[in-house]
Amino acid sequence: MEKGKGVMGSGGRRWGVDFSDNSTSRDIPDPPGFSRTSLDQDDSTLSRQKKDAESNWKAQKAWEVAQAPMKNLLMMGFMMWMAGSTVHLFSIGITFSALWQPISALQSVGKMFEPYKDNKVELLGPKLLFIALNLGGLALGIWKLNALGLLPTHTSDWVSSLAPAQEVEFSGGGVNLG
């Protein structure tokens, strides 16, 4: 063996691969799941599929946003249950928070669903669900206000606004209404 030549000898590389073969005939079959027709599709089909996938994604995300108040509703219900039925600072704070969150969410329905606007995405169903769940949260807060006795629902709550009763005088044996 000559010094510096190694095992290669004079013929060049022993394990070299020539990648310059540009022939169209192939002896190797395509792998499973590979389709040459997918490579031959035109750009309009790919862009249409991409738009459909984006529309499906937007619809799915819109439904997720619509269902988000359900988690808040359950959490707020648990917190109101934990606060008890006595009137103190914590129970009043929780109750007013339960009222404020749905009101502020109902005011921003348009902003919540703005990122998902698309001609192919129907947002009426998610918006209606979002509104219904927030109205449920509002009803839960009003129920808690009533349970705490903070809503004027009894006659005694309105006594100051009632007209004074007629005066009754007792004179001798009869009653005179004056």
Summary of the structure (lengths in Angstrom):
residues: 178
radius of gyration: 38.4
end to end distance: 140.4
largest distance: 149.7
contacts: 360
relative contact order: 0.10
helix: 59%
strand: 4%
